[in-house]
Structure formats: structure tokens, C-alpha cells
């Protein structure tokens, strides 16, 4: 979905989006029923907890610099391939509600692959159809819309 702006090589070298510390567990992907079914079809049985009307991975209590690594990550990348959760397919973009309640598409500035793009360039990329996809998905899956995080840049 993002191959026009993020190469698989860049993502594979980083994997920042697949590890969560105690301050960013809120970023764990939300998993609709079809994604959970695919996880089970792959023979994985990770612990899950409710996330609104859907589910997410159950992370243990983390202390200090400890990380929870996505249970679907392996040495070669995501074991889910093209079936990975929508939240993961669009990261470092996030669907968020701003403080006034408006739906926004934001970007994680700390993603190394995003640092070279201006907001205008990212808006142009989103305007090529991805923004419409993200907004439609947010409408159909409100549990995926994250609470406001000021460290994310508003793009749309």
C-alpha cells in the first residue's frame, strides 16, 4: 500500500513499527475478526484482548526500556504478508480524532522513511486514493481510530 514512498527494504531494516514500549502500547494494531481468523489459520495463537468491538494483541506489563514485539514478526518480516492488519498496512499513517473530534490522517514523524517527505508531498500521495481508503476504513471500523497524539503530524 505504501511501496511508492516506503520501500520494503527500508521497512525491513527498521521494524520500528513492530516493537512497542510502555508509552506506545496504544499503537498496537486493532484486529478485525477476519484478521484474527487469518492469524489462527497461520497456526498462531497470540493472546488477544478487546479493542472496542474488535481485538488487539495482549501485551504484558512493561517496565523501563522493555519492548513488546508483535507476535506476528519473524526474521524475514511480518508472517501475515499481504494479510497484515490494516493499521500495519498504512503505518506510519494513523487515523486519529483531533481534540475537536474531527477525523484526521496523521503521520509518525519518527518513522525514518517519512523524514524525507514534506507534508505537501504526503498529502499528494494520500490524494492518489489512499486517503479515501483510510477514511472509508475508519468509518467502517471506528475501533481503529486512535485518540489524539500531538507528536503525530496532521496530513489530511
Secondary structure, DSSP 4 states (H G I P E B T S, - for coil): --TTTS-HHHHHHH-GGGEE-TTSGGGSPPB-HHHHHHHHHTT----EEEETTEEEE-PPP--TT--EEPTTEETTEETTGGGS-HHHHHTTEEEEE-TTS-EEEEEETTSTTTTT--HHHHHHHIIIIIHHHHHHHHHH-GGGPBPP-TTEEE--
